[in-house]
């Protein structure tokens, strides 16, 4: 069985390069990540290394090398979130994955040869995926997980050792320093005291000689390193909800500068959806704000919906950008997170084959559901309405205005939206069948107005009465008339004798 261990030695530091805004500043400014528990440097960028900083330096020694040194505390929770995001992304390439906190990823390569052909094909896919991550990494192959981890952690950054030759792998492990063993510093000192410098010397010693000097825990670890005892591996199981968290390490005072960061996050969402052949109906964007005294909750959540369901990163970026235009920030943004739980199976939507060709359209036309989604994002769902039709013979009831609510994007709600968008044709035909005997005006007044001008009656009467269950019944005799301006009018008379104007014929 061939294993591959990937080590990401500076995850938190690489997160500073999440956007072009941060990348430009971070390349020129020396930045270090300091572990507060031991007060030593654990990560440093190239500018800091050029100033003379080395990993393991104390904080005082490191900041004395440059007056522009930026210091960040090591954040284990952030590193854990970043590793989870990398694991989720790796699942699109490799099936058997095991996160190795705080900054490692273990991959079982042998089963993937059936998909990619051989080790070279699998390595090609891995390298392509790693290049897209834009992270600092190092990795190595071995015949057991512990050996792969030790070899990988001894390599320079951005170096990969990939081979399935047992002799080559044995040489890699034998030449690795004992400093990279995952054991206590006290054990390393004891090994050096007996003349051990590399792992090849260590594994060549008889087990009986080692058992007299070291405890059973170290001997068990050594057996796993040699492959005599299998290591217990907890493989990753993909989660259905999509979650992505990005800490900015700098403050943003406007939402317009979120576009480069959102583009990267939505690209991950698009890959997540494509690999599962799903469409997202809604996403929840959470803006983490700087805490202020007058701010009760330092979180600002925005839900963006799509009536049709979308998979494209550019489409979601457009919807989110439109909705963020209406958001006012009570405090600067320090982090963002994106969640997507509302997904449906992908399905092909048939379009009119002649619609674009007949109009010489240079870009794809929006469907009705896509147009509704854009209007919701731009104007707000409460401002998007559509004409509605009801099965009634009363003029005030037959026509109406209904809000199209796209925030509830369950499959049942989506079917309801589609029905609202396509309902006029069906309902209108039913109403026309009922009213075929009577003519109806093209322009109906919002409320009937008293008739104050002389008219000539040409057709009528047609009596319309209200429903029997209504509290106030309506009885009207409608006529088609023409006024002195030669306009055709729709007028009616009530039993009390008054006349009213209700509309005009076009």
Protein Blocks (a to p, Z undefined) as FASTA:
>chain_A
ZZdddddfblmlmmmmmpmklmmmmmmpccddddfklopafbdcfklmmnopaehiafkl
mmmmpckbccddddfklmmmmmmmmmmmmmmmbmbdcdddfkbccddfklmmmmnopaml
mmmmmmmmmmmnopacdddddfbfklmmmmmmmpcehiacddfbfklmmmmmmmpcfklp
ccdfklmmmmmmnopabfklmmmpcfklmmmmpcfklmmmmmmmnopaccddddddddfb
acddddekiacfbfklmmmmmmmmmmmmmmmmmmnopacfbdcddddddddfklmblcdc
dddddfkopabfklmmmmmmmmmmmpccfbdcfbdcdddfbdcddddddddfklmmmnop
abdcddfklmmmmmmmmnopklpccddddddfbfklmpccddddfkbmcfklmmmmmmmm
mmmmmmmmmmmmmmmmpccdfbdcfbdcddfbdcddfbdcddddddfkbmbdcddddddd
ddfkopacdddddfkopacdfbdcZZ
